[in-house]
Amino acid sequence: MVATSQPLAAQAGISMLGRGGNAVDAALATAITLTLVEPTGNGLGSDAFAIVWDGKELHGLNASGRSPAAWNPERFPDGMSERGWESVTVPGAISAWVDLSQRFGKLPFETLFEPAIRYARNGFHVSPVIAALWARGADLLGRQPGFAEAFMPGGRAPQAGEVFRNPALAASLEQIARTRGEAFYRGELAEKIAAFAREHGAALTIDDMAAHENDWCGTVHASYGDVALHEIPPNGQGIAACMALGMLEHCDLAGHAPDSVAALHLQIEAMKLAMRDAEAYVADLSAMQDVRVQDLLDPAYLKARAKLIDPARATDFGAGAPRHGGTVYLTAADESGMMVSFIQSNYAGFGSGVVVPGTGISLQNRGYGFVTREGHPNRVGPRKRPFHTIIPGFLMKNGAPQMSFGVMGGPMQAQGHVQMTLRTQLWGQDPQAAADAPRWRATRGLGVAIESSAGADVLAGLADLGHAVTSEEPESSFGFGGAQLIQRIEGGYIGGSDPRKDGCVIGF
């Protein structure tokens, strides 16, 4: 089974299973194709993370890139840049493809690229949701270096149903496939990226590209009953989902219906507590010296934080003291039991907006995830990973794999992981029902955005508890992300894919 946000990409993945590949081969072919068919969320210049159940154990891969060696706080006197070259860190997605294929794949690396190269040369019909996001991106980024040439044929974004071709991307994919990524990090493509950076006075160099390396980092986890939620360790926000779930172990969620005011209130409050800590303490692991991962996940600390939740009133929490002193997601599973949870992202839509001429390589804007505040562990510095929003999720139950899943959408992701975990595991909803259900998103202070489909009574009930409620229409807002889920059942799998995007689940 393959589940992702774009049907052509899901078909590319399932075709690899049909050719004798495994779940990793399917996931990688899906990811590679997504860089073409969903450029509004990812590209060759993205970062990536993965969790893989290989049939015996879980593996976690951090393939996020680091900042250029020349970056320091003094370079950003007005704060971090959201767009353009000064937001670009070294891209890691291609290195993820290489490492995952080498360690787990069955098919030749070049085979995984065939669907994407074919669509890039011959063209594909742009799907409706992606067309809407493309138009927004063109309005915002049309003047960034190289963007219009790559993504605005005829001077505008392609409309839904129009055929889009990207021969430059096809040529880059061929080089990456043939050299197993060497062309991108140390060869011709790396040289083009570095030359374009120099042309625009940017700091990224070919040495920065060549120095990139991934980490097989394992996972962090928290339990709720007999289910354990596994996430990639920091620099990502997945730990916030674990923290919130650990707090909710001490709340009477089981006594409430899933879409009741009481259940939503408890989840929102736990998520706010976790997010405040993540914002204060999560960074590149090498910089988390004062507050460590084990401090944030300490059961005694989470129990103490849970006691701050007032079941009758919303609270504007601050960070605790745990120690005294634009994204795409996909998941795949095969008949052997291998399951893959994989995410790659530009960060904000098309990312930085920078596209290297003649290559189709669009670059992310992950540098915007740093802060410039003195003393903060996530302060910008040389060769450092920024705070990341993208996180793959994985559930284990009584030591066995249960579900690979993800929810896209910036700060929505950790919150969505908690909601999907509870809906499927506590309240017994199947993956599609969980993906369809109304979602909420805690914001600043007492703010919470919630989809209008939750119902007027629920919105009013949350407001009565002191939440500053904003109602949003699912079809008009991308702030609740998309969700893709594959859950293991006896004899196979059941999947779910989000109707808010052009999502697709394919199994055989």
Secondary structure as GFF3:
##gff-version 3
##sequence-region A 1 508
A	DSSP	beta_strand	2	4	.	.	.	ID=ss1
A	DSSP	alpha_helix	7	18	.	.	.	ID=ss2
A	DSSP	alpha_helix	23	37	.	.	.	ID=ss3
A	DSSP	beta_strand	47	53	.	.	.	ID=ss4
A	DSSP	beta_strand	58	63	.	.	.	ID=ss5
A	DSSP	three_ten_helix	73	75	.	.	.	ID=ss6
A	DSSP	three_ten_helix	85	87	.	.	.	ID=ss7
A	DSSP	alpha_helix	93	104	.	.	.	ID=ss8
A	DSSP	three_ten_helix	109	113	.	.	.	ID=ss9
A	DSSP	alpha_helix	114	122	.	.	.	ID=ss10
A	DSSP	beta_strand	124	125	.	.	.	ID=ss11
A	DSSP	alpha_helix	128	141	.	.	.	ID=ss12
A	DSSP	alpha_helix	147	151	.	.	.	ID=ss13
A	DSSP	three_ten_helix	153	155	.	.	.	ID=ss14
A	DSSP	beta_strand	163	164	.	.	.	ID=ss15
A	DSSP	alpha_helix	167	179	.	.	.	ID=ss16
A	DSSP	alpha_helix	182	185	.	.	.	ID=ss17
A	DSSP	alpha_helix	188	199	.	.	.	ID=ss18
A	DSSP	alpha_helix	206	210	.	.	.	ID=ss19
A	DSSP	beta_strand	215	216	.	.	.	ID=ss20
A	DSSP	beta_strand	220	224	.	.	.	ID=ss21
A	DSSP	beta_strand	227	231	.	.	.	ID=ss22
A	DSSP	alpha_helix	238	248	.	.	.	ID=ss23
A	DSSP	alpha_helix	261	281	.	.	.	ID=ss24
A	DSSP	three_ten_helix	285	287	.	.	.	ID=ss25
A	DSSP	alpha_helix	293	296	.	.	.	ID=ss26
A	DSSP	alpha_helix	299	306	.	.	.	ID=ss27
A	DSSP	beta_strand	327	333	.	.	.	ID=ss28
A	DSSP	beta_strand	339	345	.	.	.	ID=ss29
A	DSSP	beta_strand	355	356	.	.	.	ID=ss30
A	DSSP	beta_strand	361	362	.	.	.	ID=ss31
A	DSSP	three_ten_helix	366	369	.	.	.	ID=ss32
A	DSSP	beta_strand	393	397	.	.	.	ID=ss33
A	DSSP	beta_strand	400	407	.	.	.	ID=ss34
A	DSSP	alpha_helix	412	421	.	.	.	ID=ss35
A	DSSP	pi_helix	422	426	.	.	.	ID=ss36
A	DSSP	alpha_helix	431	436	.	.	.	ID=ss37
A	DSSP	beta_strand	440	442	.	.	.	ID=ss38
A	DSSP	beta_strand	447	451	.	.	.	ID=ss39
A	DSSP	three_ten_helix	452	454	.	.	.	ID=ss40
A	DSSP	alpha_helix	456	464	.	.	.	ID=ss41
A	DSSP	beta_strand	468	472	.	.	.	ID=ss42
A	DSSP	three_ten_helix	474	476	.	.	.	ID=ss43
A	DSSP	beta_strand	483	489	.	.	.	ID=ss44
A	DSSP	beta_strand	492	497	.	.	.	ID=ss45
A	DSSP	beta_strand	504	506	.	.	.	ID=ss46
###
